[in-house]
């Protein structure tokens, strides 16, 4: 009986020791996240904290796909300067109720804005205005062209939303159409003055509209050649004697029938030169002025109403 009792005691003691040894081993097993819990939409239920951290990190670093026109751009979050706060999300997931959705905090330090600005620098195109030149004595306009401009604010918003939500759906970036300010259709009037033949031609853009006989400068005071523009328009102007030998001793003349400028003055960017009416109808068609372009008064009034400050004036030798 003593032997049996001793054997029983020894057996019970061994079981107790075995039980104590197995307790700490079970306690050392890492805890698992409750089933059905997601972080940033990624299912991490049943994973340990280390496994969940690795899974979220891998999913977050998946590249974003951007569509810009016909170009597809792939960019990873680290290039955008985005840093996920994974450790805190995993801590919350570990104590969350089964089936809970845990958000993923993302820090964006301005890298998205820098990246989008570089895209705009590469893909934006300014609008091109129609350019005016003269070919074979007629106005010529180059083709105008619309531009494009990336909606940077919208692009930054859409990218940051996907980073924060850990979504990787393709993003279509919006480019706004930029219209040219000056087109072939809205170019406006152009004047071409042929000095030798004493004629003034008016065009609407490149479309011929009307011509006038004019008087231009005599050989001693030639009308200047080149490209100019109308810088001022005056109704019923005063005439003031210029600082030139031919005008010495003369006094200003107020508006009226004796005014040598007639009733309209269209001053050019060439100093002291303009297009104006004249009471001397007999001078029209000849090179007799002191550099200005004279017109019949009624025709100068008509032209005055059909040109603008800024209108281009070509004066050629023909």
Beta strands, then each sheet from edge to edge (+ up, - down):
strand 1: 38-39
strand 2: 42-43
strand 3: 64-68
strand 4: 71-75
strand 5: 82-85
strand 6: 101-102
strand 7: 105-108
strand 8: 132-135
strand 9: 138-141
strand 10: 147-150
strand 11: 171-172
strand 12: 175-178
strand 13: 189-194
strand 14: 199-204
strand 15: 207-213
strand 16: 216-217
strand 17: 226-235
strand 18: 264-268
strand 19: 274-278
strand 20: 287-289
strand 21: 293-296
strand 22: 312-316
sheet 1: 2+ 1- 6-
sheet 2: 4+ 3- 11-
sheet 3: 5+ 7-
sheet 4: 8+ 9-
sheet 5: 10+ 12-
sheet 6: 15+ 14- 13+ 22+ 17- 18+ 19- 21-
sheet 7: 16+ 20+
end
